[in-house]
Amino acid sequence: MLTITNLHARVDDTPILNGIDLHIATGEVHAIMGPNGSGKSTLAKVIAGHPAYTVTEGSITWKGADLLALPPEERATGGIFLGFQYPVEVPGVNNAEFLRLAYNARRKARGEAELKTAEFAPLLATRIRQAKMDVVFAERDLNAGFSGGQKKRNEILQMTVLEPELALLDETDSGLDIDALKIVADGINTFRRADRAIILITHYQRLLDLVRPDRVHVLAKGRIATSGDRTLAERIEADGFEAVLA
Amino acid sequence: MAHVANAANAAHGADSWEALRRDAAARAATVGLPTRASEAWRYVDCEPLASEPAPASAPAIAIRPGATGWKTAPIDPAQVRERWTKALQETSDIGQIWSWSRLHETLHLQLPKSAQGYLHCRIDTPGGWHGYRILVSVERGAVGSLVIEYAVGAARACTGIDVDVAQGSSLTVEEIQSGDDAAQLLSSANITVDRDAQVTWTSAWRGGTLVRARQDVRLTASGASMDFAGLARVAGKRQAHQYLRVAHVIGDTRSRQLVKNVIDDTARASFDGLIHVAKGADRSDAEQLNHNLLLAPGGRADTRPQLDIHADEVKAAHGATVGRPEDEQITYLRTRGLDSETARTLVQQGFSDEILHRFRHVHP
C-alpha cells in the first residue's frame, strides 16, 4: 500500500529525515516511536504533503503511484489522512460545513455525486455519536476555542467521516485524560479494518495497550533505528529509548 | 418607512437647537480640524475633512417597518441640555462636535421598563453635511434589539448616539454601513452600562473616503458587561477606522472586544483601542483583540490595543495580529482534500464570518 524508500527531507536548511525505509501493507497498524526531534512528525507531514517540508532524496509509493508528485489535497482525496499533533484553529469556518466540503472533495475524486447539507447530516450525526462527542461541536467553528482533548477527538471524528485508507495519527494520544484516551482508542479500533492501514505516532505505551500495533518502529536522527513487534514498545516503556537504541 | 424623528422635531419648534449649533460651531473652531499629529487620529488620513461636501437634499432618520416595543420621539431639548452642554465642552472629538454644530435631526428611542423591543433605524445621508443625535434609553429589566444603519452617499454624516442601559437590562445593537466611495462618516457612541446590565454590540463597516467609528463605553456598576465585535472590509482607496475606549469604572465588570479588518487593494484600516480599569475596580475582566487580514501588498493596517490598569486584582488581555491568510490554516484544509483556492477562500470568509455570524437581524 505505502512504500517509503531512502526518504530524506528537510525544513528550510535543516535536514530532518535521513533515509527512511518503510513498507506498510493493507490492514496493518504500525507504531512509530522515538525521542523528541527524531523526525516522527516530519515523516507524517511529508507523507501528507505539508508544503513546509522539502523532500531531497528518496521516494514514496502509494498504491503503486508516485505520492510525492501529488499536492496535499490529492493525497487526501486519494485516501491519506493526517491527524495533526496540533490541530489548527480556523475561526469562522463551521465544523459541519467544513466536514461536508472535505467529504465531498473525496467523493468528487472518486467520481461520486456530492452530498447536500441535508444528505450529509445523518452521516455526520452517526459519526459524532460514535466519537462520543457533543453535537454542538458540529456547529462550532473548526477547532476554534476547543480544548486540546476536544481538538484531538475532532481529528478522530474527521478521520471516521472521511474514511481514508491510510490514517497517520500524530501523537493523537498526547494531552488526553484517561477517559478521552479510551474514547480515541475506541475510535481508532472501530476504524481499523482489513482494507485500511494506520500509522500511530506516539511517545507512550498506554495508547498501544489499547490499540495493538502489528509493528513498532523506533526513529532516531531521522532514520528507523530499530523495528519489532509490540514487545518493543514494552521494552521502551520499561527501559527508555536510550537502552533500546544502544 | 416612518420619518418619526423629522415630524417630531417640528413639534419642538424650528429653533430648539439653534443655540446648541452655534455653541458647537464655536467649539469646532476652537478644536480645529484633526491631523495625523492628533493622538486620536494618528492613523487616519484626515485630508477629506478639509473640504466641504456639496450640499444635497433629503437627509433623514427613518424607522423601518416591523419595530416593536420601542417608543420613538424627538429628543426633548430640556432633557439633554445639561448633558450635551457638558459633553460639548469636554470633548475634542470633531465628529461629535459636528454632530451638534450640523444637527439636522434627533431621535429618542426608549424601551420601557421590563419591555422587549426591536427597532431598525436608517440614517440616510445621500449628500451634504449633516449631524444627527440619537438618545437610546433602555429602562430597567428591558430587553432590546436595535439595528442602526448608516447609508452615506457623497456626503459627510456625523452621528452621535448616547446609550443608557439601565440596571438588569439587555441591549443588542447591530450597526452597519453602506454607501459609495465618497462617503464620509464620523460616528460616535457613548454607552453607559449599569448594574447587571449587558450590551452586545456588533458593527460592520465598508469604509469610504473617511469612515471613523468611535465608541466610548463606561461600565459603571458591578455586573455590567459589554461584548463588542467589529468588522471592517475595505477595498479600493477606502479607509475605515475604529477608535474604542472601554472604562471599567468599578469592579466585577466584564468587557470583550474583538475587531477584525479585511484590507484589499490600497485601502487602509486601523484599530485604536484602550481598556481603562479604574483604581479599585477589582475583579474586572477585560479582553481586547484586533486581527487584520491584508489581501494585497498595497493595503495598510494599523493597530494599537492598549491596557491602562489601575486596580490590583484584574484579568485583562490584549493582542493584535496583522498578516496574510495563515499558511498553516490553508495547509490544514488542504490535507483534508480542499484545493488551495477553496482553502484560501474559506479561511478568508471564516475570518469575516466570525463577526458576521453575530448579526441576527441584518446581513451586511
Interface residues (C-beta under 8 A of the other chain):
Chain A: A48 G49 H50 P51 A52 P71 P72 E73 R75 A76 T77 F81 L82 F84 P87 V88 E89 V90 P91 G92 V93 F98 L101 A102 A105 R106 A109 D141 L142 A144 Q158 L162
Chain B: E326 D327 E328 Q329 T331 Y332 L333 R334 T335 R336 G337 L338 D339 S340 T342 A343 L346 V347 Q349 G350 F351 S352 D353 E354 H357
